[in-house]
């Protein structure tokens, strides 16, 4: 963990981000008047970019799911 002042962070933002990406630093604190006010960290990586099926097995779709509700159909002019 390192602490840098705002001016240094503005000047060396790319270098600071590289330190995080290369795992040389786990967190970088940005300070104002010598007091840390912001913590920079890497955004955690989610699942391998795969979102399809994340709710698989969590709920059951009712058998009548595709049957149109007559009242709703009428609201849309009856031609759905």
N, C-alpha and C positions, 0 to 999 in steps of 0.2 A: 504494500500500500504506500503510495506517495501522495504528497499534498503539493499543489502548485497554485500560484495566485492567478487571478483572472487574466492579467496581461500575458503571462507566460502561456496559459491555456489557449488564448487567441492566437498567439504566434506559433505555437507548437502542437496544434490540435492533431494534425496527421501523425506526428511522432507519438503522441499520447495514445491514440487509437491503435497504432501498431503495437505498442507495449501491451495493451489489453489483448489484442488478437493473437499475439505470440505467447501469451500466458506468462510474460515476464512480470506482469502486475495483475492482481486479481481485481483491484479497485483503485481508482484515482479520485482524490478529493480535490475539488476546486474551492479555493478560499477567497474570502473578501476581508480585507484588513486583518489577515492572519487567522481568521476563523473559518473552518470548513463549513460550506453551505450547500454544496452539491456533491453527489457521489456518481461517478461514471463507472459503469460496468458493462460487460457484453450482454446482449439480449440472449437469453437462453434459447437454444435450438429446440424446436418442437419435434414431434414425430417426423420421420423421414419424408416429409412433404405429402403424406398420405392422409387425407381427411375422409375419404369415402369409407363408410362402414364403421365409423367411430361409435355409433349407437347400436350396432348390431347386437341383438339379444336383449336390449334394454327395455323394449316394449313390443307389444303385438298389435299389428294393424288389424282392425276388425274386418271380418269377411265382407260386410256390407259397405265398406269404405267407398267403393266406386259407385254405389247406387246414389242417384241424385235425389236430394231432398226437394220435394215438389214445391215447397214454399220458396226456397232459394231460387229454384229454376223460374218460378213465376216472377220473381223480382227482376230477373234479367230478360224478361220478355218471353219466357217459356221455350226458347229455342236452343238450349244448351245441349 
